[in-house]
Amino acid sequence: MENLFWIIAVTGVGTYLFRAGSLVLGSRVKWNERTKEWLSYVSPAVLGAMLGPVLLLSDNRWVSVTDNAVLLAALPTMLIAWKTRRFLLTVTSGILLYALIGHLIL
């Protein structure tokens, strides 16, 4: 249990220092337009890399689209997020869609 505390503490301090450092240094560095454009692709790439396995795999195996409640709920939720740009509506609709589709499939 003590080991878990230190893992959480060190991770928290590291996250804080990384974010604080990027805020302090990011405001002082003048980025050229090419670098700004390149950096604009980082967030979508990271998001895609994190969501891909969550949406397509279960226990390290591909899940059929017809049996995949997470993917079936995520697709209309992404459309709602893209169209409305409203966070609360997106989260609420995603939860409701997942519950509805999960109930119908399972």
C-alpha positions as CSV (number, residue, x, y, z in Angstrom):
1,M,0.0,0.0,0.0
2,E,2.9,2.4,0.8
3,N,4.3,1.6,-2.7
4,L,1.1,2.7,-4.3
5,F,1.2,6.0,-2.4
6,W,4.6,6.8,-3.8
7,I,3.6,5.8,-7.3
8,I,0.7,8.2,-7.2
9,A,2.7,10.9,-5.5
10,V,5.6,10.8,-8.0
11,T,3.2,10.6,-10.9
12,G,1.3,13.6,-9.6
13,V,4.4,15.7,-9.0
14,G,5.7,14.8,-12.5
15,T,2.5,15.7,-14.2
16,Y,2.4,19.0,-12.3
17,L,6.0,19.9,-13.2
18,F,5.5,18.9,-16.8
19,R,2.4,21.1,-17.2
20,A,3.8,24.0,-15.2
21,G,7.0,23.9,-17.2
22,S,5.1,23.9,-20.5
23,L,3.0,26.8,-19.4
24,V,6.1,28.8,-18.3
25,L,8.3,27.9,-21.3
26,G,5.5,27.9,-23.8
27,S,4.6,31.5,-23.3
28,R,8.3,32.6,-23.7
29,V,9.2,30.6,-26.8
30,K,8.2,32.1,-30.1
31,W,7.2,29.2,-32.4
32,N,7.4,29.6,-36.1
33,E,4.3,28.8,-38.2
34,R,5.5,25.4,-39.4
35,T,6.1,24.2,-35.9
36,K,2.7,25.5,-34.8
37,E,1.1,23.6,-37.6
38,W,3.0,20.4,-36.8
39,L,2.1,20.7,-33.1
40,S,-1.6,21.1,-34.0
41,Y,-1.6,17.5,-35.2
42,V,-0.2,16.1,-32.0
43,S,-3.4,16.1,-29.9
44,P,-5.6,14.4,-32.5
45,A,-2.9,11.8,-33.1
46,V,-2.6,11.0,-29.4
47,L,-6.3,10.9,-29.0
48,G,-6.6,8.5,-31.9
49,A,-3.8,6.3,-30.5
50,M,-5.6,6.1,-27.1
51,L,-9.1,5.6,-28.4
52,G,-8.3,3.0,-31.1
53,P,-7.6,0.1,-28.8
54,V,-10.5,1.1,-26.5
55,L,-13.0,1.1,-29.3
56,L,-11.8,-1.9,-31.3
57,L,-10.3,-4.4,-28.9
58,S,-11.5,-6.4,-25.9
59,D,-9.0,-8.6,-24.1
60,N,-6.5,-7.9,-26.9
61,R,-8.9,-9.4,-29.5
62,W,-10.8,-7.6,-32.3
63,V,-14.4,-7.1,-31.5
64,S,-17.0,-7.5,-34.2
65,V,-18.7,-4.2,-35.0
66,T,-22.2,-5.7,-34.4
67,D,-21.1,-6.8,-30.9
68,N,-19.2,-3.7,-30.0
69,A,-21.4,-1.4,-27.9
70,V,-18.5,0.9,-27.2
71,L,-17.9,1.6,-30.9
72,L,-21.6,1.8,-31.8
73,A,-22.1,4.4,-29.0
74,A,-18.9,6.3,-29.9
75,L,-19.7,6.9,-33.5
76,P,-22.9,9.0,-33.0
77,T,-21.3,10.6,-29.9
78,M,-18.4,11.8,-32.1
79,L,-20.9,13.2,-34.6
80,I,-22.7,15.1,-31.8
81,A,-19.4,16.5,-30.5
82,W,-18.4,17.6,-34.0
83,K,-21.7,19.2,-34.8
84,T,-22.5,20.9,-31.4
85,R,-19.1,21.5,-29.8
86,R,-20.9,21.2,-26.5
87,F,-19.1,19.1,-23.9
88,L,-21.9,18.4,-21.5
89,L,-24.3,17.4,-24.4
90,T,-21.6,15.1,-25.8
91,V,-20.8,13.4,-22.5
92,T,-24.5,13.0,-21.7
93,S,-25.4,11.6,-25.1
94,G,-22.4,9.3,-25.0
95,I,-23.4,7.8,-21.7
96,L,-27.1,7.4,-22.8
97,L,-26.1,5.9,-26.1
98,Y,-23.8,3.4,-24.5
99,A,-26.4,2.4,-21.9
100,L,-29.1,2.0,-24.6
101,I,-26.9,0.2,-27.1
102,G,-25.4,-2.0,-24.3
103,H,-28.9,-2.9,-23.2
104,L,-30.0,-3.8,-26.7
105,I,-26.9,-5.7,-27.7
106,L,-26.1,-7.5,-24.4
